């Protein structure tokens, strides 16, 4: 009997692993179309509270959706316009920055030479085509901006999704009944709205603070650095660090070591206040993912869907975790995804365990 149970368990594990590989392969192959569906779905989720608020103000549904869509287009157009203008100004300033970098390099070589240290020739700036590197980076940014401005299909799908959102829950209940999976889907929508709403507010505050910081220090293009900080703050854990690097490099080129110190301290203070203090306080337990899982999800979804996957990695992983919680067979996977200090629903009982996460309040 024990041997039969072990074989059955081993078979289930193999079948689960095989199904996971097949699902991952399907998501990878179908990425071009699934990315559009995912973006449209998250647009609907994010804008749903605003549409519902307008409806409560007795605004007709069609007009409410039109106003929200126009607002989205306006925000995207503003970001693209500012980014394009700033990149054009940076392109003009590139020769001046290169000359300044070469001067700094010569000072460093002299300083090292006076101490008997030879500067590696492979690291010399004259071996690097700075203009070409900038062209590649700016081309990637402009390409992303072009995708944002020309993704008509995403907005069309989102518009129809907004129209269907009112009746979607009742239609699903009629089709499948009031099942745990459907309740889990409702929970997913609520938690993703909560997460993205707070993340947007925090990112906006981070971007404004970064823009003001670079303006006070005297760096060129403070509006651009604010936008960069705003966008990269959506990437959890490492996004704010990545956003600070180019500003610190510019501070070295434009101002010198004092500028580097001021910029680094300023970004550290901003990221500490918003990323370490305010954001966890506002989110509370709603994220429901361990830090390691968040980092792994960045890598996984980035490999699957590229930059869009990185931006959507946390909401997608949150969705997977909540749906797994509702499954008796795969609740163990939700436990592994959860932080190590929260309770989880096991069957009908809440068990306080360092490796389990919470669902009791949602199930009550």
C-alpha positions in Angstrom: 0.0 0.0 0.0 2.8 2.4 0.9 4.7 1.6 -2.3 1.5 2.2 -4.3 0.9 5.5 -2.6 4.6 6.6 -3.3 4.3 5.6 -7.0 1.1 7.5 -7.2 2.7 10.6 -5.6 5.7 10.3 -7.9 3.4 10.1 -11.0 1.4 13.1 -9.9 4.7 15.1 -9.5 5.9 14.1 -12.9 2.5 14.9 -14.5 2.5 18.3 -12.8 6.0 19.1 -13.9 5.1 18.0 -17.5 2.0 20.2 -17.5 4.0 23.1 -16.2 6.6 22.8 -19.0 3.8 22.6 -21.6 2.1 25.7 -20.2 5.4 27.6 -20.1 6.1 26.6 -23.7 2.7 27.6 -24.8 3.0 31.0 -23.1 6.4 31.5 -24.7 5.2 30.6 -28.2 2.0 32.6 -27.9 3.8 35.6 -26.4 3.1 38.1 -29.3 -0.7 37.8 -28.8 -0.8 37.0 -25.1 1.1 40.1 -24.3 -1.5 42.2 -26.0 -4.3 40.4 -24.1 -2.4 40.8 -20.8 -1.8 44.5 -21.3 -5.5 45.0 -22.3 -6.6 43.1 -19.3 -4.5 45.1 -16.8 -5.7 48.3 -18.4 -9.3 47.2 -17.8 -8.4 46.2 -14.2 -6.6 49.5 -13.5 -9.2 51.8 -15.1 -12.3 49.9 -13.7 -12.5 51.9 -10.4 -12.4 55.1 -12.4 -15.1 54.0 -14.8 -17.2 52.8 -11.9 -16.7 56.1 -10.1 -17.9 58.0 -13.2 -20.9 55.7 -13.4 -21.8 56.4 -9.8 -21.8 60.1 -10.8 -24.5 59.2 -13.3 -22.2 59.5 -16.3 -23.4 57.1 -19.1 -21.2 54.1 -19.4 -20.1 54.9 -23.0 -19.1 58.4 -22.0 -17.3 57.2 -19.0 -15.3 54.8 -21.0 -14.5 57.4 -23.6 -13.3 59.8 -21.0 -11.0 57.2 -19.5 -9.6 56.2 -22.9 -8.9 59.8 -23.7 -7.2 60.2 -20.4 -5.0 57.2 -21.1 -4.0 58.5 -24.5 -3.2 61.9 -23.1 -0.9 60.4 -20.4 0.9 58.2 -22.8 1.3 61.0 -25.4 2.7 63.3 -22.7 5.3 60.7 -21.6 6.3 59.9 -25.1 6.6 63.6 -26.1 8.7 64.5 -23.1 11.0 61.4 -23.5 11.5 62.1 -27.2 12.3 65.8 -26.6 14.7 64.9 -23.8 16.5 62.3 -25.9 16.9 64.8 -28.7 18.5 67.3 -26.3 20.8 64.5 -24.8 21.9 63.6 -28.4 23.0 67.2 -28.9 24.9 67.2 -25.6 26.7 63.9 -26.2 29.9 65.4 -27.6 30.3 67.7 -24.6 29.7 64.8 -22.2 32.3 62.6 -24.1 34.9 65.4 -23.8 34.3 65.7 -20.1 34.5 61.9 -19.6 37.8 61.8 -21.5 39.2 64.6 -19.2 38.1 62.6 -16.1 39.7 59.5 -17.6 43.1 61.3 -18.1 43.0 62.6 -14.5 42.3 59.0 -13.3 45.1 57.6 -15.4 47.6 60.2 -14.1 46.5 59.5 -10.5 46.9 55.8 -10.9 50.2 56.2 -12.8 51.6 58.2 -9.9 51.0 55.2 -7.7 52.5 52.7 -10.1 49.2 51.3 -11.3 48.6 50.9 -15.0 45.1 51.7 -16.3 43.7 48.8 -18.4 43.7 49.8 -22.1 40.5 47.8 -22.7 38.6 50.2 -20.3 39.8 53.3 -22.1 36.9 55.4 -23.3 38.5 55.9 -26.7 37.9 52.2 -27.3 34.2 52.8 -26.9 31.9 54.5 -29.4 29.8 56.5 -27.0 27.6 57.9 -29.7 26.8 54.4 -31.0 26.0 53.2 -27.5 23.6 56.1 -27.0 22.0 55.5 -30.4 21.3 51.9 -29.4 19.9 52.9 -26.0 17.8 55.8 -27.5 16.6 53.6 -30.3 15.4 51.0 -27.8 13.5 53.7 -25.8 12.0 55.3 -28.9 11.0 51.8 -30.1 9.2 51.2 -26.8 7.6 54.6 -27.1 6.5 53.8 -30.6 5.0 50.5 -29.4 3.0 52.4 -26.7 1.7 54.9 -29.3 0.8 52.5 -32.0 -0.6 49.6 -29.9 -4.1 50.3 -31.2 -5.1 46.6 -30.8 -4.4 46.7 -27.1 -6.6 49.8 -26.6 -9.4 48.3 -28.8 -9.4 45.1 -26.7 -9.3 47.2 -23.5 -12.2 49.3 -24.7 -14.4 46.3 -25.3 -13.2 44.8 -22.0 -14.4 48.0 -20.2 -17.7 47.6 -21.9 -18.0 44.0 -20.8 -16.7 44.5 -17.3 -20.0 45.4 -15.8 -21.7 42.1 -16.7 -18.6 39.9 -16.7 -18.9 38.6 -13.1 -22.6 37.8 -13.4 -22.0 36.0 -16.7 -19.2 33.9 -15.2 -21.4 33.0 -12.3 -24.2 31.9 -14.7 -21.7 29.9 -16.8 -19.7 28.2 -14.0 -21.5 28.8 -10.8 -20.1 30.4 -7.6 -17.0 28.3 -7.5 -13.8 28.8 -5.5 -11.9 29.6 -8.8 -14.4 32.4 -9.6 -14.1 33.8 -6.1 -10.3 33.6 -6.5 -10.6 35.6 -9.8 -12.6 38.3 -8.0 -9.9 38.4 -5.3 -7.2 38.7 -8.0 -8.9 41.7 -9.6 -9.2 43.4 -6.2 -5.6 42.8 -5.2 -4.1 43.8 -8.5 -6.1 47.0 -8.4 -4.9 47.7 -4.9 -1.3 46.9 -5.8 -1.2 48.9 -9.1 -3.0 51.8 -7.6 -0.6 52.1 -4.7 2.4 51.4 -7.0 1.3 54.2 -9.3 1.0 56.7 -6.5 4.4 55.7 -5.1 6.0 55.8 -8.5 4.6 59.2 -9.2 5.9 60.5 -5.9 9.3 58.9 -6.6 9.4 60.5 -10.1 8.5 63.9 -8.8 11.1 63.6 -6.0 13.8 62.5 -8.4 13.0 65.3 -10.8 13.2 67.9 -8.0 16.4 66.3 -6.7 18.2 66.5 -10.0 16.9 70.0 -10.6 18.2 71.3 -7.2 21.6 69.6 -7.8 21.8 71.2 -11.2 21.7 68.1 -13.5 20.6 68.5 -17.1 17.2 67.2 -18.0 15.5 66.9 -14.6 12.1 66.2 -16.1 13.5 63.2 -18.0 15.1 61.8 -14.9 11.8 62.1 -13.1 10.1 60.2 -15.9 12.8 57.5 -15.8 12.4 57.1 -12.0 8.6 57.0 -12.3 8.6 54.2 -15.0 11.4 52.1 -13.5 9.8 52.2 -10.0 7.2 49.7 -11.4 10.0 47.2 -11.6 10.1 45.9 -8.0 13.3 45.8 -5.9 15.8 46.7 -8.6 13.9 49.3 -10.8 14.7 52.3 -8.6 18.4 51.3 -8.4 18.6 51.0 -12.2 16.9 54.4 -12.6 19.5 56.1 -10.3 22.6 54.8 -12.3 22.4 57.1 -15.4 21.7 60.1 -13.2 24.7 59.4 -11.0 26.9 58.9 -14.2 25.7 62.3 -15.5 26.4 63.9 -12.1 30.0 62.6 -12.4 30.3 64.0 -16.0 28.6 67.3 -15.4 29.5 68.2 -11.8 32.2 65.9 -10.5 32.6 63.8 -7.4 30.5 66.2 -5.2 27.6 65.7 -7.7 28.0 62.0 -7.5 27.8 62.0 -3.7 24.8 64.3 -3.6 22.9 62.4 -6.3 23.6 59.0 -4.8 22.6 60.2 -1.3 19.4 61.8 -2.7 18.3 58.7 -4.6 19.1 56.6 -1.6 17.0 58.7 0.6 14.1 58.8 -1.9 14.2 55.0 -2.4 14.5 54.4 1.3 11.5 56.6 2.2 9.2 55.4 -0.6 10.4 51.9 -1.3 11.3 50.7 2.2 8.9 52.7 4.5 5.8 54.1 2.7 5.2 51.4 0.1 5.3 48.3 2.4 3.2 50.2 4.9 0.5 51.0 2.3 0.6 47.6 0.7 0.6 45.7 4.0 0.1 42.0 3.3 -1.7 42.5 0.0 1.4 41.6 -2.1 1.5 38.1 -0.6 4.9 37.2 -2.3 8.3 36.6 -0.8 11.1 38.8 -1.9 12.9 35.9 -3.5 9.8 35.0 -5.5 9.5 38.6 -6.7 13.1 38.5 -7.9 12.6 35.2 -9.6 9.4 36.3 -11.2 11.2 39.3 -12.7 13.7 36.9 -14.4 11.0 34.4 -15.4 8.5 36.8 -16.9 11.3 38.9 -18.4 12.5 35.8 -20.2 9.0 34.9 -21.3 7.6 38.3 -22.4 10.6 40.7 -22.4 10.2 44.2 -21.0 6.4 43.9 -20.7 6.8 40.7 -18.7 9.1 42.5 -16.3 6.6 45.3 -15.8 3.7 42.8 -15.3 5.7 40.2 -13.3 4.3 41.0 -9.9 0.6 41.2 -10.9 1.0 38.0 -13.0 2.6 36.2 -10.1 0.0 37.5 -7.7 -2.7 36.2 -10.0 -1.0 32.7 -10.1 -0.7 32.7 -6.3 -4.3 33.5 -5.5 -5.6 31.0 -8.0 -3.3 28.3 -6.6 -4.6 29.1 -3.1 -8.1 28.2 -4.3 -7.0 24.7 -5.5 -6.8 21.9 -3.0 -4.3 20.1 -5.2 -1.9 23.0 -5.7 -2.2 25.0 -2.6 1.3 23.9 -1.7 2.6 26.0 -4.6 0.9 29.1 -3.2 2.5 28.3 0.2 6.0 28.3 -1.5 5.3 31.6 -3.3 4.2 33.3 0.0 6.2 35.2 2.5 7.5 33.2 5.4 5.6 35.0 8.2 1.9 34.9 7.1 -0.9 32.4 7.8 -2.6 30.4 5.0 -5.9 28.5 4.8 -5.4 24.7 4.9 -8.6 23.1 4.1 -11.0 25.0 6.4 -8.5 25.8 9.2 -6.0 28.7 9.4 -2.7 27.4 10.5 -0.1 29.8 11.9 3.2 28.6 10.4 6.3 30.5 9.3 6.0 29.2 5.8 2.3 29.8 5.1 0.3 32.8 3.8 -3.1 34.2 4.5 -6.5 33.5 3.0 -8.7 33.3 6.0 -10.2 36.7 5.7 -11.0 36.3 2.0 -12.7 32.9 2.6 -14.8 34.1 5.5 
